[in-house]
């Protein structure tokens, strides 16, 4: 690829990814690689004066779902607009390769259901110029991007490719099925996949309501695939699971890691109905890592939360008959109906039939207005129930009226995980654990009800600078977690540090003025599809392989990002 020959960044405050204290210095990048750090003499093709700015490695986001977007877009929005220079896709066992033509509809329904990417977007956007996983990598390698991309082979497409309808129906895999999946997984990592991912959560369902094909897969199936990676000596393991029986589930995972020798990362969440279960998960992980096994838990920088709006996929009135009867109307006609007093009264008079669903979407004690700038650690007295009590109105009415604001695009914030005590102390405890790394942003997914691609930005602004409801975390530690540590978790040892020999991925940040804007609804997907996007002020420049991709939040048009094939070393 064509790279800018040389770039010098002068006079910055370097937060270099090592965890050491920040220091003033310069950086020189030649042909995409850092060559000098400290006091740099001489000249370059371009120089940037970073006086008064933080200079950090580019952020490495290891939990995204850009699997489809990278086939139709050169921009990894919103991640690449928020300081992320490397994204890892193919998480949670889903993806689009390998995939035979007869299995495409199944995979699109699964991605639509699990990751809330509209089927019409996938149907129009995916070129399907691949069938095997190596062919998928070849298709991605032929494209260029505003950030580097890497991917994993997902268990669901692998299972369906080998087992067809039996795999989709969650039938037990035979010995020959397992052998075939193991071989294909091994071939995928040899071709450049970073590893293998799977899902074991009941929450992951296809758009037709069926559970993910990998739910309840037997230990021998998972172990067999992991041993396929061991055979070729490559690849990591990633999964999400419900941990319904923590000890039994973790024991299985530990056996798989022991047998395969492959590193594992898993999703760590605090659930509202079992708020201390995550502690048992981490206690077992500590025992495993003390024994020499390589395991990490991925944690979010803030609550994993739903965003509600009349203009999005969910709101507190979803699944109520009158509200659902309006969902297919054109936007303006729908809004007019919602403003109609008779329609409003009808919706407010209805009740949810599923108690669990009602707790998720209509929990007014843990539902908050989402302002601009957004408040992601809201206090209990700002919840809808508290506002309603002060106004002397029913909480549902208050929520309804708020959602009518901004021409029906106003948003409410529902922290679903990691907010049981209505503060972020549990997130702080998770982040500080020796066996965790930041993750779970889900960039590129959940277009209509989650917008967490900004996790890396929030990690810095909230935890190092803005937090008022508890202790903060040193900036240099946060940068290390989001750069060197995340990269190392997936085997990318060529980036995440501002040191000679490492990849020239850099952020130049006006830290005092780094602020997230509220998410906005944008229509930039195939077929005019809708998604939530988010931007920030304060990123003076983002640099990928020595090339400036964003200046003051505006894309330069440069696309130095490429597919990463497999683990990397300097």
C-alpha positions in Angstrom: 0.0 0.0 0.0 1.1 3.6 -0.5 2.1 5.3 2.7 3.2 8.8 3.5 7.0 8.5 3.6 7.6 10.3 6.9 5.8 12.2 9.6 7.0 13.9 12.7 4.7 14.8 15.7 6.5 17.4 17.9 6.1 18.7 21.4 3.3 16.4 22.5 2.6 14.9 26.0 3.3 11.2 25.2 1.1 8.7 27.0 2.9 5.8 25.3 0.9 2.7 26.2 3.5 1.3 28.6 1.6 2.5 31.7 4.5 4.8 32.6 3.9 8.5 33.4 3.3 10.9 30.5 6.4 12.8 29.2 7.1 15.5 26.6 8.5 14.3 23.4 8.4 13.9 19.6 7.6 10.9 17.4 8.9 10.1 13.9 7.1 7.6 11.7 8.6 6.4 8.4 6.7 4.2 6.0 4.1 3.4 8.6 6.5 2.4 11.4 7.7 4.5 14.4 11.4 5.0 14.0 12.2 7.6 16.8 10.7 8.7 20.1 12.0 11.5 22.3 13.8 14.5 20.9 13.6 14.1 17.1 15.9 16.1 14.9 15.8 16.6 11.2 12.7 17.0 9.0 9.9 14.9 7.5 7.3 15.1 4.7 4.8 16.4 7.2 5.2 17.8 10.7 2.4 18.2 13.3 2.9 20.5 16.3 1.2 18.7 19.2 2.0 21.3 21.9 -0.5 21.1 24.7 -1.9 17.8 23.3 -1.9 14.3 24.5 -0.3 11.8 22.1 -1.4 8.2 22.5 -1.2 5.0 20.5 -4.3 4.4 18.4 -7.0 2.6 20.3 -7.4 -1.2 19.6 -11.1 -2.3 19.9 -11.2 -6.1 20.1 -15.0 -6.6 20.3 -16.8 -5.3 17.2 -19.2 -6.6 14.6 -18.2 -4.8 11.4 -18.3 -8.1 9.5 -20.9 -6.8 7.0 -20.0 -3.1 7.0 -16.4 -3.8 5.9 -17.8 -5.4 2.7 -19.7 -2.3 1.6 -18.0 0.7 3.3 -14.4 2.0 3.6 -15.2 3.7 6.8 -15.4 2.0 10.2 -17.9 4.5 11.6 -18.3 5.2 14.4 -15.1 3.6 15.7 -12.7 5.2 13.3 -14.2 8.6 14.1 -13.4 8.1 17.8 -9.7 7.3 17.9 -9.9 3.6 17.1 -7.2 2.5 14.6 -7.7 -1.3 14.8 -11.0 -3.2 15.1 -11.5 -6.9 15.6 -14.7 -8.4 14.2 -16.2 -11.8 14.2 -17.1 -11.9 17.9 -19.8 -13.8 19.6 -19.8 -16.7 17.2 -21.4 -14.9 14.2 -20.2 -13.7 10.9 -20.6 -14.4 7.2 -17.9 -16.9 6.4 -17.7 -19.7 5.5 -21.1 -19.5 3.8 -22.6 -21.4 0.9 -25.2 -19.7 -1.2 -28.0 -21.8 0.3 -27.0 -20.7 3.8 -26.9 -16.9 3.2 -30.5 -16.3 4.3 -29.9 -18.1 7.6 -26.8 -16.1 8.3 -28.5 -12.8 7.5 -31.4 -13.6 9.8 -29.0 -14.5 12.6 -27.0 -11.3 12.2 -30.3 -9.3 12.0 -31.6 -10.9 15.2 -28.4 -11.0 17.3 -26.9 -7.7 16.2 -29.9 -5.7 15.1 -28.6 -5.1 11.6 -31.7 -4.8 9.3 -32.1 -7.7 6.9 -32.7 -5.2 4.0 -29.3 -3.6 4.7 -27.6 -7.0 4.6 -29.5 -8.1 1.5 -28.4 -5.0 -0.5 -25.0 -4.5 1.1 -23.3 -7.9 1.2 -21.6 -8.7 -2.2 -21.2 -12.4 -1.3 -18.1 -12.7 -3.4 -16.8 -15.5 -1.2 -17.9 -18.9 0.1 -14.9 -20.1 2.2 -13.3 -18.2 5.0 -10.0 -17.7 3.1 -12.1 -16.3 0.2 -13.8 -13.9 2.7 -10.3 -12.7 3.8 -9.2 -12.3 0.2 -12.3 -10.1 -0.4 -11.5 -7.9 2.6 -7.8 -7.7 1.6 -8.8 -6.3 -1.7 -10.4 -3.2 0.0 -9.0 -0.4 2.0 -10.3 1.4 5.1 -9.8 4.2 7.6 -8.7 1.7 10.2 -7.1 -1.7 10.3 -9.4 -4.6 10.5 -9.0 -8.2 11.8 -11.5 -10.9 12.1 -12.3 -14.3 13.7 -14.1 -17.3 12.4 -17.5 -17.6 14.0 -19.0 -20.8 15.3 -22.4 -20.3 13.8 -21.4 -20.0 10.2 -18.8 -22.8 10.7 -21.5 -25.1 12.2 -24.1 -24.4 9.5 -21.5 -24.7 6.7 -20.6 -28.2 8.0 -24.0 -29.4 9.3 -26.5 -27.5 7.2 -30.0 -27.6 8.7 -28.9 -29.9 11.5 -26.5 -27.2 12.6 -29.1 -24.5 12.5 -31.5 -26.7 14.5 -28.8 -27.2 17.2 -28.6 -30.9 16.7 -25.5 -32.6 18.4 -22.5 -32.6 16.2 -21.1 -36.0 15.2 -17.5 -36.9 15.3 -17.1 -36.3 11.6 -18.9 -32.9 12.0 -16.5 -31.9 14.7 -13.5 -33.1 12.7 -14.6 -31.0 9.7 -15.2 -27.9 11.8 -11.8 -28.3 13.5 -10.1 -28.6 10.1 -11.9 -25.5 8.7 -11.1 -23.5 11.9 -7.5 -24.5 11.6 -7.4 -23.4 7.9 -9.1 -20.1 8.8 -6.4 -19.1 11.3 -3.7 -20.3 9.0 -5.3 -18.0 6.4 -5.3 -15.0 8.8 -8.2 -15.3 11.2 -7.2 -14.2 14.7 -9.1 -17.0 16.2 -12.5 -18.7 16.8 -15.5 -17.2 18.6 -18.8 -18.7 19.9 -21.9 -17.8 21.8 -23.6 -19.7 24.6 -26.2 -17.1 25.6 -30.0 -17.5 25.3 -30.3 -13.8 24.5 -28.8 -14.4 21.0 -31.6 -15.2 18.6 -32.2 -15.1 14.9 -34.8 -12.6 13.6 -37.2 -15.6 13.2 -36.9 -16.2 17.0 -34.8 -19.3 16.9 -31.8 -19.5 19.2 -28.3 -19.1 17.9 -27.1 -22.5 16.4 -24.2 -22.6 18.9 -26.4 -22.4 22.1 -25.7 -25.6 24.2 -23.0 -26.9 21.9 -21.4 -29.9 23.7 -18.0 -29.6 25.3 -16.6 -32.2 22.8 -17.6 -29.9 19.9 -16.0 -26.8 21.4 -12.9 -28.7 22.5 -12.6 -30.4 19.1 -12.5 -27.0 17.4 -10.1 -25.6 19.9 -7.8 -28.6 19.2 -8.0 -27.7 15.5 -6.4 -24.4 16.4 -3.8 -26.2 18.6 -2.9 -28.4 15.7 -1.8 -25.4 13.7 -0.4 -23.6 16.7 -2.4 -20.4 16.1 -5.4 -18.5 17.2 -7.3 -17.2 20.2 -10.7 -18.3 21.6 -13.6 -15.8 22.4 -17.0 -16.4 23.8 -20.1 -15.0 25.5 -22.0 -17.3 27.9 -24.8 -16.9 30.5 -22.9 -18.7 33.2 -26.2 -20.2 34.5 -24.1 -22.7 36.4 -20.9 -20.8 37.0 -18.7 -23.5 38.3 -19.7 -26.1 35.8 -19.4 -23.8 32.8 -16.1 -22.3 33.9 -14.7 -25.8 34.6 -15.5 -26.7 31.0 -13.8 -23.6 29.6 -10.8 -24.3 31.8 -10.5 -27.8 30.4 -10.7 -26.5 26.8 -7.9 -24.0 27.4 -5.8 -26.6 29.2 -6.2 -29.1 26.4 -5.8 -26.6 23.5 -3.3 -24.2 25.0 -5.1 -21.4 23.2 -5.8 -18.0 25.0 -9.4 -17.3 25.9 -11.3 -14.1 26.4 -14.9 -13.9 27.6 -17.6 -11.4 28.2 -18.0 -10.2 31.8 -21.3 -8.6 32.9 -23.1 -7.8 36.1 -26.7 -9.0 35.7 -29.5 -7.2 37.5 -31.0 -10.5 38.8 -27.7 -11.9 40.0 -25.5 -8.9 40.7 -22.6 -10.8 42.4 -22.3 -13.7 40.0 -19.5 -12.0 38.0 -17.4 -12.1 41.2 -17.5 -15.9 41.1 -16.5 -15.9 37.4 -13.4 -13.8 38.3 -12.5 -15.8 41.3 -12.4 -18.9 39.0 -10.4 -17.0 36.4 -7.8 -15.9 39.0 -7.3 -19.6 39.9 -6.9 -20.5 36.3 -4.4 -17.7 35.5 -2.5 -18.5 38.7 -2.1 -21.9 37.2 -0.6 -20.5 34.1 -3.6 -20.5 31.7 -4.1 -17.5 29.4 -7.5 -16.0 30.1 -9.0 -12.5 30.0 -12.4 -11.1 30.7 -13.7 -8.3 28.5 -15.4 -5.5 30.3 -17.2 -2.3 29.2 -16.1 1.2 30.1 -19.6 2.0 31.3 -23.0 0.2 31.5 -24.0 -2.0 28.6 -27.1 0.0 27.9 -30.1 0.2 25.6 -31.1 3.5 23.9 -34.8 4.0 23.6 -36.6 6.3 21.1 -39.8 6.4 19.1 -37.4 6.6 16.1 -35.4 3.5 17.1 -35.9 -0.3 17.6 -37.1 -0.1 21.2 -38.9 2.1 23.7 -40.8 1.5 26.9 -43.9 0.8 24.9 -42.5 -1.8 22.6 -44.7 -4.9 22.3 -47.8 -3.0 23.4 -50.5 -3.7 20.7 -51.4 -0.1 19.9 -47.7 1.0 19.7 -46.8 -2.0 17.5 -49.7 -1.3 15.2 -47.9 1.9 14.2 -44.4 0.5 13.5 -44.8 0.2 9.7 -46.1 3.7 9.1 -43.9 6.4 7.5 -42.0 8.3 10.1 -43.9 11.5 10.0 -47.3 9.8 9.9 -46.2 7.6 12.8 -45.1 10.6 14.8 -48.5 12.3 14.1 -50.3 9.3 15.4 -48.1 9.2 18.6 -49.0 12.8 19.2 -52.7 12.1 18.9 -54.2 12.2 22.4 -56.4 9.2 21.8 -53.5 7.1 20.6 -51.4 8.2 23.5 -54.1 7.3 26.0 -54.5 3.9 24.3 -50.8 3.1 24.5 -50.5 4.3 28.1 -53.5 2.1 29.1 -51.9 -1.1 27.9 -49.7 -3.5 29.9 -46.8 -5.7 28.9 -47.6 -9.4 29.0 -44.1 -10.6 29.7 -42.7 -9.7 33.1 -39.1 -10.0 32.1 -39.6 -7.9 29.0 -41.4 -5.2 31.1 -38.4 -5.1 33.5 -36.1 -4.6 30.6 -37.9 -1.8 28.7 -40.2 -0.2 31.3 -38.1 -0.1 34.4 -38.6 3.5 35.1 -36.4 3.4 38.3 -33.4 2.7 36.0 -34.3 4.7 32.9 -33.0 8.2 32.3 -33.2 11.0 29.8 -30.1 10.9 27.6 -28.9 14.5 27.3 -26.2 16.2 25.1 -23.5 15.7 26.3 -24.8 12.3 27.4 -24.6 11.4 31.1 -23.6 7.7 31.3 -23.4 7.6 35.1 -26.7 9.1 36.0 -27.8 9.5 39.6 -31.0 7.8 41.0 -32.7 11.2 41.4 -32.5 11.8 37.6 -34.4 8.6 36.6 -37.8 8.7 35.0 -39.5 7.5 38.2 -37.9 10.2 40.3 -38.8 12.9 37.7 -42.4 11.6 37.6 -42.7 11.7 41.4 -41.5 15.3 41.5 -44.1 16.2 38.8 -46.9 14.1 40.4 -47.4 12.2 37.1 -47.3 8.5 36.2 -43.8 7.5 35.1 -45.0 6.1 31.8 -46.6 9.4 30.9 -43.3 11.3 31.6 -41.4 8.8 29.5 -43.9 9.1 26.6 -43.8 12.9 26.6 -40.0 13.0 26.7 -39.8 10.7 23.7 -42.1 13.0 21.7 -39.4 15.7 22.0 -36.9 16.6 19.2 -39.5 15.7 16.6 -39.8 12.2 18.0 -36.1 11.5 18.1 -35.4 12.2 21.8 -33.7 9.3 23.6 -33.8 7.6 26.9 -31.0 5.6 28.5 -31.5 2.2 30.0 -28.4 0.7 31.7 -29.0 -3.0 31.4 -25.8 -4.5 32.8 -23.2 -3.2 35.3 -25.5 -0.6 36.9 -27.3 -2.6 39.6 -26.3 0.0 42.3 -27.0 2.9 40.0 -23.3 3.9 39.9 -20.2 2.7 38.1 -18.3 1.4 41.1 -18.7 -2.2 39.9 -17.3 -1.2 36.5 -14.3 0.4 38.2 -13.7 -2.8 40.2 -13.9 -4.8 36.9 -11.5 -2.5 35.1 -9.0 -2.7 37.9 -9.0 -6.5 38.0 -5.7 -7.9 36.8 -7.4 -10.4 34.4 -9.6 -8.0 32.5 -9.3 -5.8 29.4 -11.6 -3.2 27.9 -14.0 -4.6 25.3 -17.7 -5.1 24.4 -18.2 -2.0 22.4 -20.1 -3.9 19.7 -19.1 -1.3 17.1 -20.9 -2.0 13.8 -23.9 -3.7 15.5 -27.1 -3.0 17.3 -27.9 -0.2 14.9 -31.2 0.6 16.5 -30.7 0.3 20.3 -27.1 0.4 21.4 -24.3 2.9 20.6 -21.2 1.9 22.5 -18.5 2.3 19.9 -17.4 5.3 22.0 -16.3 3.1 24.9 -12.6 3.8 24.3 -13.2 7.6 24.4 -15.4 7.3 27.5 -12.7 5.2 29.2 -10.4 8.2 29.1 -12.7 11.1 29.6 -14.9 9.7 32.4 -12.4 7.6 34.3 -9.4 9.9 34.1 -11.0 13.4 34.1 -14.8 13.8 34.6 -16.0 11.3 37.2 -17.5 13.0 40.3 -19.4 10.0 41.9 -16.3 8.0 42.9 -12.6 7.6 42.4 -10.9 8.0 39.1 -8.2 6.0 37.4 -4.8 7.3 36.2 -4.7 8.2 32.5 -1.6 6.3 31.7 -3.2 3.1 33.0 -6.3 3.6 30.9 -4.3 4.2 27.8 -2.3 1.0 28.4 -5.5 -1.0 28.8 -7.0 0.3 25.5 -3.9 0.0 23.4 -1.1 -2.4 24.4 -3.3 -4.7 26.5 -6.2 -5.1 24.1 -3.8 -5.7 21.2 -1.9 -8.3 23.1 -5.1 -10.1 24.1 -5.7 -11.1 20.4 -2.0 -11.5 19.5 -1.4 -8.1 17.8 2.0 -7.4 19.3 3.1 -4.9 16.6 0.9 -2.0 17.9 -0.4 -0.3 21.0 2.9 1.3 22.0 4.7 4.5 21.1 8.1 2.9 20.7 10.5 2.4 17.8 9.6 -0.6 15.7 5.9 -0.4 16.5 3.1 0.5 14.0 2.6 4.2 13.5 -1.0 4.4 14.8 -1.4 7.5 16.8 -4.0 9.8 18.3 -3.4 13.5 19.0 -5.9 14.6 21.6 -6.9 18.0 23.1 -7.7 16.2 26.3 -9.2 19.1 28.2 -11.7 19.6 25.4 -12.4 15.9 24.5 -16.1 15.5 24.8 -18.6 13.0 23.4 -21.7 14.2 21.6 -25.0 12.4 22.1 -25.7 9.6 19.7 -27.6 10.7 16.5 -29.7 8.7 14.0 -28.0 8.6 10.6 -29.1 7.0 7.4 -25.9 6.0 5.7 -26.4 2.2 5.3 -27.3 0.3 2.1 -31.0 0.7 1.3 -31.0 3.9 3.3 -30.8 1.9 6.5 -30.8 3.6 9.9 -28.1 3.4 12.5 -27.0 5.2 15.7 -23.8 7.2 15.2 -21.7 9.1 17.7 -18.9 11.7 17.3 -16.6 13.6 19.6 -14.8 16.9 19.8 -11.1 16.9 20.8 -9.5 14.5 18.5 -7.0 16.8 16.7 -5.7 14.0 14.5 -6.0 10.2 14.2 -3.1 8.5 12.3 -3.1 5.0 10.8 0.3 3.6 9.5 1.7 7.2 9.6 -1.2 8.6 7.5 -3.6 11.1 8.9 -7.2 9.8 8.6 -9.0 12.4 10.6 -8.3 16.0 11.5 -10.5 17.6 14.1 -13.1 14.9 13.6 -13.3 15.3 9.8 -12.2 12.5 7.5 -9.2 13.3 5.3 -10.2 10.7 2.7 -7.1 8.7 3.3 -7.6 5.0 3.6 -4.4 3.4 4.9 -6.3 0.7 6.9 -5.9 -2.9 5.7 -6.8 -6.4 6.7 -4.6 -7.9 9.4 -3.8 -11.5 8.7 -3.2 -13.4 11.9 -1.0 -12.6 15.0 1.6 -9.9 14.5 5.0 -9.2 16.0 7.4 -6.3 15.5 
